Amino acid sequence: MERFELNGHEVVDGDVRATGNGAHVYVPRRWLGADVKIIRVSEPDQDDE
């Protein structure tokens, strides 16, 4: 696993959920218009495909 160091304001710990042909991670509405970064911290489940 790689190690990353980021400066930021808040962290949301959540799950990626299937949506259409892709996937979404939900964040608070107050984050609309903010610049965000998503870091995958585990391997995807193979049975979800």
GUVONU-29987 format. One line per 8 residues: number of its first residue (from 1); their letters; for each residue x, y, z of N, C-alpha, C, O, CB. Coordinates in Angstrom, 3 decimals, padded with zeros to 6 digits. Each point is the difference from the previous one (the first is absolute). Glycine has a CB too. Example, Ala and Ser with C-alpha at 12.3 -4.5 7.8 and 13.67 -1.06 7.14 Angstrom:
BEGIN
1 = as = 013.190,-005.690,007.800,-000.890,001.190,000.000,000.900,001.200,000.000,001.036,-000.019,000.665,-002.928,-001.154,000.581 ~ 001.542,002.223,-001.966,000.820,001.190,000.060,-000.770,001.090,000.730,000.509,001.108,000.169,000.675,-001.736,-002.314
***
This chain:
BEGIN
1 = merfelng = 000.844,-001.173,000.000,-000.844,001.173,000.000,000.892,001.239,000.000,001.002,000.063,000.712,-002.856,-001.306,000.507 ~ 001.476,002.209,-002.017,000.713,001.279,-000.064,-000.355,000.846,001.217,-001.021,-000.227,000.649,001.035,000.142,-003.176 ~ 000.830,001.053,002.827,-000.288,000.954,001.074,-000.071,001.392,-000.629,000.899,000.407,-000.737,000.266,-001.860,002.510 ~ -002.253,002.180,-001.470,-000.213,001.337,-000.518,-000.152,000.960,001.167,-000.545,-000.360,001.043,-000.542,-000.551,-003.133 ~ 001.565,002.120,001.915,-000.201,001.042,000.998,-000.757,001.139,-000.660,000.459,000.567,-000.992,001.657,-001.213,002.250 ~ -003.279,000.982,-000.707,-000.848,001.052,-000.553,-000.357,000.996,001.094,-000.165,-000.377,001.161,-000.759,-001.215,-002.889 ~ 000.805,002.851,001.360,-000.509,001.017,000.909,-001.453,000.251,-000.356,-000.338,000.108,-001.179,002.631,000.958,001.457 ~ -003.158,-000.972,000.727,-001.404,000.224,-000.285,-000.754,000.521,001.200,000.590,000.380,001.010,-000.467,-002.162,-002.693
9 = hevvdgdv = -001.447,001.794,001.557,-000.872,000.565,001.020,-000.840,-001.059,000.708,-000.217,000.101,001.208,000.155,001.991,-002.534 ~ -000.412,-003.096,000.607,-000.875,-001.031,000.567,000.261,-001.326,-000.698,000.516,-000.039,-001.117,-002.272,001.766,001.681 ~ 001.395,-002.807,000.105,000.070,-001.344,-000.581,-001.365,-000.658,000.148,-000.624,000.085,001.057,003.107,-000.292,-000.519 ~ -002.947,-000.450,-001.602,-001.212,-000.810,000.053,000.417,-001.424,-000.302,000.632,-000.259,-001.025,-002.149,002.193,000.319 ~ 001.172,-002.858,001.584,000.284,-001.418,-000.193,-001.287,-000.650,-000.470,-000.977,-000.035,000.747,002.805,000.007,001.038 ~ -001.852,-000.490,-003.017,-001.236,-000.542,-000.539,000.243,-001.159,-000.934,001.127,-000.472,-000.153,-002.134,002.700,000.375 ~ -000.067,-002.682,-000.847,000.039,-001.111,-000.939,-000.315,000.506,-001.398,-000.756,000.957,-000.171,000.080,-002.572,001.984 ~ 001.262,000.967,-002.806,-000.300,000.295,-001.394,-001.216,-000.830,-000.382,-000.040,-001.201,000.267,002.483,001.728,-000.824
17 = ratgngah = -003.434,000.103,-000.067,-001.237,-000.695,-000.362,-000.213,000.072,-001.505,000.279,001.017,-000.636,-001.278,-000.484,002.888 ~ 000.502,-001.625,-002.805,-000.256,-000.071,-001.441,-001.097,000.979,-000.400,-001.010,000.147,000.689,001.717,-002.557,-000.700 ~ -000.482,003.081,-001.132,-000.977,000.913,-000.576,000.144,-000.067,-001.513,001.015,000.437,-000.543,-000.964,001.093,002.585 ~ -001.051,-002.069,-002.729,000.068,-000.129,-001.455,001.210,-000.817,-000.411,000.190,-001.117,000.483,-001.355,003.312,-000.735 ~ 001.997,-001.642,-000.647,001.213,-000.684,-000.451,001.228,000.367,000.830,001.116,-000.394,-000.339,-002.084,000.348,-001.945 ~ 000.774,000.786,003.353,001.122,000.454,000.824,-000.279,-000.210,001.472,-000.727,-000.913,000.390,001.303,002.591,-002.127 ~ 000.009,-000.827,002.536,-000.171,-000.077,001.442,000.111,001.397,000.602,000.608,000.891,-000.593,000.324,-003.241,000.619 ~ -001.519,002.534,001.149,000.004,001.292,000.684,000.494,-000.163,001.429,-000.149,-001.058,000.611,-001.750,001.851,-002.052
25 = vyvprrwl = 002.480,000.259,001.951,000.304,000.144,001.420,-000.752,001.237,000.444,000.209,001.078,-000.558,002.109,-002.200,000.398 ~ -003.182,000.997,001.141,-000.791,001.133,000.446,000.747,000.808,001.049,000.615,-000.557,000.909,-002.699,-000.721,-001.406 ~ 002.023,002.597,000.357,000.622,000.936,000.944,-001.069,001.008,000.421,-001.050,000.084,-000.637,003.377,-000.365,-000.424 ~ -002.075,001.039,002.115,-000.994,000.985,000.447,-000.315,001.045,-001.071,000.884,000.398,-000.759,-000.077,-000.747,003.088 ~ -002.046,000.786,-002.391,-000.440,000.990,-000.980,000.802,001.293,000.110,000.221,000.674,-001.006,-002.510,-001.674,001.074 ~ 002.725,001.352,001.130,000.772,001.240,000.181,001.332,-000.044,-000.748,000.658,001.032,-000.132,-001.737,-000.737,002.368 ~ 001.491,-001.473,-002.730,001.227,-000.125,-000.773,-000.196,000.346,-001.471,000.975,-000.004,-000.751,-000.239,-001.740,002.345 ~ -001.946,002.041,-002.032,-000.257,000.335,-001.406,000.944,001.107,-000.450,000.128,001.025,000.671,-002.547,-001.700,-000.427
33 = gadvkiir = 003.070,000.472,-001.363,000.923,000.970,-000.559,001.415,-000.081,000.547,000.886,000.711,-000.476,-002.824,000.720,000.161 ~ 002.166,-002.288,001.311,001.337,-000.137,000.586,000.863,-000.939,-000.835,-000.519,-000.856,-000.716,-000.438,001.279,002.999 ~ 002.255,-000.262,-002.191,000.959,-000.906,-000.625,000.240,-001.141,000.984,000.370,000.245,001.148,000.739,001.636,-002.509 ~ -001.314,-003.129,000.925,000.165,-001.160,000.889,000.935,-001.014,-000.647,000.240,000.044,-001.207,-002.549,000.314,002.174 ~ 002.831,-001.269,-000.158,000.835,-001.097,-000.475,-000.543,-001.287,000.607,-000.363,-000.032,001.176,002.420,001.536,-001.407 ~ -002.114,-002.561,-000.567,-000.487,-001.300,000.453,001.188,-000.954,-000.001,000.715,-000.088,-000.998,-003.075,000.506,000.087 ~ 002.584,-001.137,002.015,001.085,-000.971,000.103,-000.602,-001.360,000.326,-000.691,-000.149,001.008,002.337,001.935,-000.251 ~ -001.386,-002.782,-001.606,-000.472,-001.364,000.258,000.946,-000.638,001.001,001.212,-000.010,-000.212,-002.237,-000.199,-002.111
41 = vsepdqdd = 000.476,-000.331,003.426,000.832,-000.568,001.058,-000.151,-001.517,000.139,000.601,-000.598,000.893,-000.785,002.772,000.278 ~ -000.609,-002.800,-002.042,-000.122,-001.462,000.007,-000.251,-000.482,-001.428,-000.358,000.784,-000.878,-000.543,-000.769,003.261 ~ 001.091,-001.297,-002.597,-000.273,-000.593,-001.313,-001.512,-000.094,-000.201,-000.732,-000.281,000.949,002.908,-001.035,-000.878 ~ -002.655,001.550,-001.309,-001.440,-000.149,-000.263,-000.460,-001.437,000.162,000.770,-000.934,-000.223,-000.644,002.856,-001.343 ~ -001.395,-002.100,001.958,-000.594,-001.335,000.061,-000.168,-000.517,-001.416,-000.591,000.692,-000.829,-000.607,-000.157,002.997 ~ 001.687,-001.708,-002.474,-000.078,-000.557,-001.347,-001.420,-000.424,-000.364,-000.348,000.000,-001.181,002.708,-000.761,001.418 ~ -003.199,000.396,000.749,-001.352,-000.473,-000.298,-000.976,001.130,-000.287,-001.160,-000.276,-000.306,001.621,-001.676,001.738 ~ -000.042,003.226,-001.346,-000.875,001.134,-000.293,-000.068,000.309,-001.485,-000.822,000.819,-000.410,001.358,000.094,002.645
49 = e = 000.297,-001.538,-003.054,000.026,000.315,-001.433,-000.982,-000.851,-000.764,-000.113,000.131,-001.219,002.490,000.526,001.414
***
